[in-house]
Amino acid sequence: MTAAIRTLRERLGLDIEVLSGGAPVAAVEMRRWLPYEAHRPAWRPTNGEFTGAVVLGFGSWHQAQDMGWHGLRWLNQVDRQIVGFTTSEVDVSMNACRDLGVAEDDLIWHGELNCDETYDERFDVVLANNYYKGTVEKSTDHWHVRGYPGFKSLASAIRERWPGLSMCCIGLDARERIEGVTDRTGLPLGSALALIKRAKFLVTTDSMAFHAAACFDTKTFALWTATSAVKSACPKFHATAVLLERSDLECRRDCQAASHRWTSCRDWKCQEIGIGQAMKPIAAFMEGQA
């Protein structure tokens, strides 16, 4: 969404009101770090008339409709594809820019995001396994399968190969704590974003950290398990990311698009990404940094 907002502001001079279909508390926290002026809580209208808004974000249309707002300037119309599995979420949000006449060559694919610059810690490597089982299983039935069970082993391999690198985690299960890796799980979002921005590289899953790193041009190695590479990763937006996945699996083609896979899969072979496979692109990156 940040790339589309930037395009609308810089190409068309529009002021943006950010709506979110997610939880209000999370939406407020995220909007604090968008480098734009309009951050007032979208779910607390002073009256039924709210005009001139550009609506982006999946779920926002239904949220605003339920609140009875009128006069909204709707982009990504209801009869258009809002979100699916044939194109990335980033490209879908760009439809708002296309609808208003922004030429394809004028689309800005690099998003912008602020962070808490007053938070002064820095680590060479940031780990973020944000879908580990135990954190999300109470709120969703299957989202924990988007995590990577081998995070502890991969982190240990990185530390052994490059002992001089400082490492921290901002989203790991307590059972995955590793000696020599500083635990920063639970930091405020702005501080976590600062760590991602300053890192030499990030190791994560399909997560908030993955998308935020794209705005900071932070090199990212993403363990892609039970999630759609088409829907959640955009080569133009996530230009600094390397997806590590089991491309040999037939089910990878429609993972997440075919909802029955999340309810019927019993072996989750997609989570069996070898440490050697993951280490190979990291090693190539580190050699290029030398």
Secondary structure, 3 states (H helix, E strand, C coil): CHHHHHHHHHHHCCCCCCCCCCCHHHHHHHHCCCCCCCCCCCCCCCCCECCCCECCCCCHHHHHHHCCCECCECCCCCCCCCCCCCCCHHHHHCHHHHHCCCCHHHCCCCCCCCCCCCCCCCCCEEEECCCCCCCCCCCCCCHHHHCCCCHHHHHHHHHHHCCCCCEEECCCCHHHCCCCEEECCCCCHHHHHHHHHHCCEEEECCCHHHHHHHHHCCEEEEEECCCCHHHHCCCCCCCCEEEEECCCCHHHHCCCCCHHHHHHCCCCHHHCCCHHHHHHHHHHHHHHHC
